[in-house]
């Protein structure tokens, strides 16, 4: 048996994206599609997470309905922003229609922006003036401003 027969079945001529300098998950993640206003997606993600964290720190409330609605909206906005960011930065974007991704990104951002605005108004009207509640409202306002800029 010669050496060519032994190594032919196991040797790869063109190794896949999971090998080399960038291996594992880093090989599938790229920021090249985040150009222009799409870079604001990262800021939107961070601000919605900050609003959720600040809201979670609130230890007491008298009218908790606004707080719970704000919690739901901020967590949903974070998860939806994370989902769209993952689609833009992974090979999933190549497998779906880019026009559908852009339109769904627009409608998700518009919808969460409107609901976030309503939630922040309700939360601002029903909060107990604690420092963490005011920080959550201010981070939400900044997140809404980022959405309006887009």
Secondary structure, DSSP 8 states (H G I E B T S, - for coil): --HHHHHHTT--SS--TTSSSS-GGGGT---TT--GGGGHHHHHHHHHHHHHHHHHT----SSHHHHHHHHHHHHHHHHHHHHHHHHHHSTHHHHS-HHHHHHHHHHHHHHHHHHHHHHHHHHHHH----HHHHHHHHHHHHHHHHHHH-
